[in-house]
Amino acid sequence: MPFHSQEMLEQWLEEFAALGYSISERVKVIPQDGADGRDTGLIALNLLDSMTLTYLQPEPLGSIHWGITFEARETDLKMNAGRTLELSAELAMVSILCTFLQTKSLAEVEVEAGSVDPEALGL
C-alpha cells in the first residue's frame, strides 16, 4: 500500500507545475494524520472564490487510485458566464492533477515491488 508523505506530495506538485501545467496558487498540501500517526498529506484548494473546499486523496486511503471530493456548501453559488469558464478551467486542472497523482502512485508501487527500474521512470 503506497504511503504519500506531505513532503512527497509537495514534490509531486512541483513536478506537475514544472511539466508546464497551469496550477492554481491555491493548491496546497495540508497536513493529515495517518491512521498510525505518520505525517501524511492531503492536497486541497478552494475553487476560485466559491468557498467550496476541494481535496484530492487516495480513495480508499492508502490506495493508488485518487479521487476528488467537493465539500458541501451551505449557500447557492451564482456565477456569470466568464466566472463559470474560469471555474471550468480550474476543474480541468484538478482533473489532470488527479490523474498525475494516480500515475505517480502507481509508479511508486511498481518501483517498490521491483517490477520497474526507478531510473527508467526518471525517479
PyRosetta script that sets phi, psi and omega in degrees:
from pyrosetta import init, pose_from_sequence

init()
pose = pose_from_sequence("MPFHSQEMLEQWLEEFAALGYSISERVKVIPQDGADGRDTGLIALNLLDSMTLTYLQPEPLGSIHWGITFEARETDLKMNAGRTLELSAELAMVSILCTFLQTKSLAEVEVEAGSVDPEALGL")
pose.set_psi(1, 124.9)
pose.set_omega(1, -177.1)
pose.set_phi(2, -70.2)
pose.set_psi(2, 148.9)
pose.set_omega(2, 177.2)
pose.set_phi(3, -117.1)
pose.set_psi(3, 125.1)
pose.set_omega(3, -177.8)
pose.set_phi(4, -110.4)
pose.set_psi(4, 100.1)
pose.set_omega(4, 178.9)
pose.set_phi(5, -75.3)
pose.set_psi(5, 161.4)
pose.set_omega(5, 177.3)
pose.set_phi(6, -59.6)
pose.set_psi(6, -41.8)
pose.set_omega(6, 179.6)
pose.set_phi(7, -62.3)
pose.set_psi(7, -43.3)
pose.set_omega(7, 179.7)
pose.set_phi(8, -62.2)
pose.set_psi(8, -44.2)
pose.set_omega(8, -179.0)
pose.set_phi(9, -65.4)
pose.set_psi(9, -36.3)
pose.set_omega(9, 176.4)
pose.set_phi(10, -64.0)
pose.set_psi(10, -39.8)
pose.set_omega(10, 177.1)
pose.set_phi(11, -64.2)
pose.set_psi(11, -41.8)
pose.set_omega(11, 179.8)
pose.set_phi(12, -64.0)
pose.set_psi(12, -38.4)
pose.set_omega(12, 177.1)
pose.set_phi(13, -63.8)
pose.set_psi(13, -41.2)
pose.set_omega(13, 177.0)
pose.set_phi(14, -62.3)
pose.set_psi(14, -42.0)
pose.set_omega(14, 178.8)
pose.set_phi(15, -64.0)
pose.set_psi(15, -41.8)
pose.set_omega(15, 178.3)
pose.set_phi(16, -58.7)
pose.set_psi(16, -47.2)
pose.set_omega(16, 180.0)
pose.set_phi(17, -65.5)
pose.set_psi(17, -37.8)
pose.set_omega(17, -179.6)
pose.set_phi(18, -66.1)
pose.set_psi(18, -22.5)
pose.set_omega(18, 177.5)
pose.set_phi(19, -76.2)
pose.set_psi(19, -3.4)
pose.set_omega(19, 176.8)
pose.set_phi(20, 99.6)
pose.set_psi(20, 2.8)
pose.set_omega(20, 178.5)
pose.set_phi(21, -74.4)
pose.set_psi(21, 139.8)
pose.set_omega(21, 176.8)
pose.set_phi(22, -78.4)
pose.set_psi(22, 110.2)
pose.set_omega(22, -177.1)
pose.set_phi(23, -113.6)
pose.set_psi(23, 132.9)
pose.set_omega(23, -179.7)
pose.set_phi(24, -64.3)
pose.set_psi(24, 141.0)
pose.set_omega(24, 176.1)
pose.set_phi(25, -67.7)
pose.set_psi(25, -10.9)
pose.set_omega(25, 178.3)
pose.set_phi(26, -84.2)
pose.set_psi(26, -7.5)
pose.set_omega(26, 177.3)
pose.set_phi(27, -76.3)
pose.set_psi(27, 120.8)
pose.set_omega(27, -176.5)
pose.set_phi(28, -135.5)
pose.set_psi(28, 149.1)
pose.set_omega(28, 169.0)
pose.set_phi(29, -92.1)
pose.set_psi(29, 123.5)
pose.set_omega(29, 179.9)
pose.set_phi(30, -114.3)
pose.set_psi(30, 150.1)
pose.set_omega(30, -178.8)
pose.set_phi(31, -63.3)
pose.set_psi(31, 144.2)
pose.set_omega(31, 175.2)
pose.set_phi(32, -146.8)
pose.set_psi(32, 127.4)
pose.set_omega(32, 179.4)
pose.set_phi(33, -76.7)
pose.set_psi(33, 128.3)
pose.set_omega(33, 175.1)
pose.set_phi(34, -74.7)
pose.set_psi(34, 167.7)
pose.set_omega(34, -178.3)
pose.set_phi(35, -58.0)
pose.set_psi(35, -32.6)
pose.set_omega(35, -178.6)
pose.set_phi(36, -103.0)
pose.set_psi(36, 18.0)
pose.set_omega(36, 177.2)
pose.set_phi(37, 85.1)
pose.set_psi(37, 1.2)
pose.set_omega(37, 178.6)
pose.set_phi(38, -70.9)
pose.set_psi(38, 150.5)
pose.set_omega(38, 178.9)
pose.set_phi(39, -77.7)
pose.set_psi(39, 104.6)
pose.set_omega(39, 177.2)
pose.set_phi(40, -108.6)
pose.set_psi(40, 175.2)
pose.set_omega(40, -179.8)
pose.set_phi(41, -126.6)
pose.set_psi(41, 159.2)
pose.set_omega(41, 177.6)
pose.set_phi(42, -136.2)
pose.set_psi(42, 133.4)
pose.set_omega(42, 180.0)
pose.set_phi(43, -95.2)
pose.set_psi(43, 126.4)
pose.set_omega(43, -174.7)
pose.set_phi(44, -139.7)
pose.set_psi(44, 157.6)
pose.set_omega(44, 172.8)
pose.set_phi(45, -161.0)
pose.set_psi(45, 157.4)
pose.set_omega(45, 168.8)
pose.set_phi(46, -97.7)
pose.set_psi(46, 122.7)
pose.set_omega(46, -178.8)
pose.set_phi(47, -68.0)
pose.set_psi(47, 120.3)
pose.set_omega(47, -176.4)
pose.set_phi(48, 43.0)
pose.set_psi(48, -134.2)
pose.set_omega(48, 176.6)
pose.set_phi(49, -110.2)
pose.set_psi(49, 32.6)
pose.set_omega(49, -177.6)
pose.set_phi(50, -81.3)
pose.set_psi(50, -9.8)
pose.set_omega(50, -177.8)
pose.set_phi(51, 58.2)
pose.set_psi(51, 32.1)
pose.set_omega(51, 174.1)
pose.set_phi(52, -103.8)
pose.set_psi(52, 107.3)
pose.set_omega(52, 178.8)
pose.set_phi(53, -70.2)
pose.set_psi(53, 129.6)
pose.set_omega(53, -179.6)
pose.set_phi(54, -126.0)
pose.set_psi(54, 134.9)
pose.set_omega(54, 177.3)
pose.set_phi(55, -139.8)
pose.set_psi(55, 153.7)
pose.set_omega(55, -179.9)
pose.set_phi(56, -116.8)
pose.set_psi(56, 134.5)
pose.set_omega(56, 178.1)
pose.set_phi(57, -160.2)
pose.set_psi(57, 161.5)
pose.set_omega(57, 175.8)
pose.set_phi(58, -60.7)
pose.set_psi(58, 138.6)
pose.set_omega(58, 178.7)
pose.set_phi(59, -126.2)
pose.set_psi(59, 113.8)
pose.set_omega(59, -7.9)
pose.set_phi(60, -70.7)
pose.set_psi(60, 167.5)
pose.set_omega(60, -178.7)
pose.set_phi(61, -52.7)
pose.set_psi(61, 134.8)
pose.set_omega(61, -179.0)
pose.set_phi(62, 91.3)
pose.set_psi(62, -6.4)
pose.set_omega(62, -178.6)
pose.set_phi(63, -82.6)
pose.set_psi(63, 165.2)
pose.set_omega(63, 171.2)
pose.set_phi(64, -85.7)
pose.set_psi(64, -10.6)
pose.set_omega(64, -179.6)
pose.set_phi(65, -88.3)
pose.set_psi(65, 130.5)
pose.set_omega(65, -177.2)
pose.set_phi(66, -108.4)
pose.set_psi(66, 148.7)
pose.set_omega(66, 177.5)
pose.set_phi(67, -133.4)
pose.set_psi(67, 164.6)
pose.set_omega(67, -179.9)
pose.set_phi(68, -117.2)
pose.set_psi(68, 128.6)
pose.set_omega(68, 179.2)
pose.set_phi(69, -114.9)
pose.set_psi(69, 130.8)
pose.set_omega(69, 174.1)
pose.set_phi(70, -108.8)
pose.set_psi(70, 113.8)
pose.set_omega(70, -178.8)
pose.set_phi(71, -68.2)
pose.set_psi(71, 152.8)
pose.set_omega(71, -179.4)
pose.set_phi(72, -64.9)
pose.set_psi(72, 150.7)
pose.set_omega(72, 177.1)
pose.set_phi(73, -110.9)
pose.set_psi(73, 150.4)
pose.set_omega(73, 177.6)
pose.set_phi(74, -87.9)
pose.set_psi(74, -21.8)
pose.set_omega(74, -177.4)
pose.set_phi(75, -126.4)
pose.set_psi(75, 158.8)
pose.set_omega(75, 175.7)
pose.set_phi(76, -67.6)
pose.set_psi(76, 154.3)
pose.set_omega(76, 177.2)
pose.set_phi(77, -117.8)
pose.set_psi(77, 122.5)
pose.set_omega(77, 178.0)
pose.set_phi(78, -116.3)
pose.set_psi(78, 133.0)
pose.set_omega(78, -179.6)
pose.set_phi(79, -136.8)
pose.set_psi(79, 152.4)
pose.set_omega(79, 172.3)
pose.set_phi(80, -83.6)
pose.set_psi(80, 177.6)
pose.set_omega(80, -175.6)
pose.set_phi(81, -61.8)
pose.set_psi(81, -39.8)
pose.set_omega(81, -178.8)
pose.set_phi(82, -64.5)
pose.set_psi(82, -44.9)
pose.set_omega(82, 178.4)
pose.set_phi(83, -66.7)
pose.set_psi(83, -35.3)
pose.set_omega(83, 178.3)
pose.set_phi(84, -65.2)
pose.set_psi(84, -38.4)
pose.set_omega(84, 176.5)
pose.set_phi(85, -64.2)
pose.set_psi(85, -42.5)
pose.set_omega(85, 177.0)
pose.set_phi(86, -61.7)
pose.set_psi(86, -40.8)
pose.set_omega(86, 178.2)
pose.set_phi(87, -63.9)
pose.set_psi(87, -40.5)
pose.set_omega(87, 179.9)
pose.set_phi(88, -63.8)
pose.set_psi(88, -36.8)
pose.set_omega(88, 177.1)
pose.set_phi(89, -65.6)
pose.set_psi(89, -40.0)
pose.set_omega(89, 179.1)
pose.set_phi(90, -68.3)
pose.set_psi(90, -37.1)
pose.set_omega(90, 176.6)
pose.set_phi(91, -65.0)
pose.set_psi(91, -37.1)
pose.set_omega(91, 176.9)
pose.set_phi(92, -62.9)
pose.set_psi(92, -42.1)
pose.set_omega(92, 178.0)
pose.set_phi(93, -61.9)
pose.set_psi(93, -43.3)
pose.set_omega(93, -179.5)
pose.set_phi(94, -63.6)
pose.set_psi(94, -39.5)
pose.set_omega(94, 178.9)
pose.set_phi(95, -64.5)
pose.set_psi(95, -45.0)
pose.set_omega(95, 178.8)
pose.set_phi(96, -65.3)
pose.set_psi(96, -40.6)
pose.set_omega(96, 177.8)
pose.set_phi(97, -61.4)
pose.set_psi(97, -41.7)
pose.set_omega(97, 178.8)
pose.set_phi(98, -60.4)
pose.set_psi(98, -43.8)
pose.set_omega(98, 177.8)
pose.set_phi(99, -63.9)
pose.set_psi(99, -41.6)
pose.set_omega(99, 177.8)
pose.set_phi(100, -60.2)
pose.set_psi(100, -46.1)
pose.set_omega(100, -179.4)
pose.set_phi(101, -63.3)
pose.set_psi(101, -38.6)
pose.set_omega(101, 178.4)
pose.set_phi(102, -66.2)
pose.set_psi(102, -40.1)
pose.set_omega(102, 178.4)
pose.set_phi(103, -64.9)
pose.set_psi(103, -42.8)
pose.set_omega(103, 178.4)
pose.set_phi(104, -64.0)
pose.set_psi(104, -39.6)
pose.set_omega(104, 179.1)
pose.set_phi(105, -63.5)
pose.set_psi(105, -43.9)
pose.set_omega(105, 178.6)
pose.set_phi(106, -61.6)
pose.set_psi(106, -42.2)
pose.set_omega(106, 178.8)
pose.set_phi(107, -62.6)
pose.set_psi(107, -39.4)
pose.set_omega(107, 178.7)
pose.set_phi(108, -62.3)
pose.set_psi(108, -43.0)
pose.set_omega(108, 179.9)
pose.set_phi(109, -63.5)
pose.set_psi(109, -42.1)
pose.set_omega(109, -179.6)
pose.set_phi(110, -66.4)
pose.set_psi(110, -37.4)
pose.set_omega(110, 177.2)
pose.set_phi(111, -66.7)
pose.set_psi(111, -45.6)
pose.set_omega(111, 179.7)
pose.set_phi(112, -61.7)
pose.set_psi(112, -35.7)
pose.set_omega(112, -179.3)
pose.set_phi(113, -78.6)
pose.set_psi(113, -11.3)
pose.set_omega(113, -179.9)
pose.set_phi(114, 78.4)
pose.set_psi(114, 12.1)
pose.set_omega(114, -178.1)
pose.set_phi(115, -85.2)
pose.set_psi(115, -5.4)
pose.set_omega(115, 177.3)
pose.set_phi(116, -147.8)
pose.set_psi(116, 147.8)
pose.set_omega(116, 178.8)
pose.set_phi(117, -77.8)
pose.set_psi(117, 123.8)
pose.set_omega(117, -179.6)
pose.set_phi(118, -55.8)
pose.set_psi(118, -34.4)
pose.set_omega(118, 179.5)
pose.set_phi(119, -67.0)
pose.set_psi(119, -31.2)
pose.set_omega(119, 178.6)
pose.set_phi(120, -66.0)
pose.set_psi(120, -26.1)
pose.set_omega(120, 178.4)
pose.set_phi(121, -94.5)
pose.set_psi(121, -1.3)
pose.set_omega(121, -178.4)
pose.set_phi(122, 76.6)
pose.set_psi(122, 23.3)
pose.set_omega(122, -179.6)
pose.set_phi(123, -96.5)
pose.dump_pdb("model.pdb")
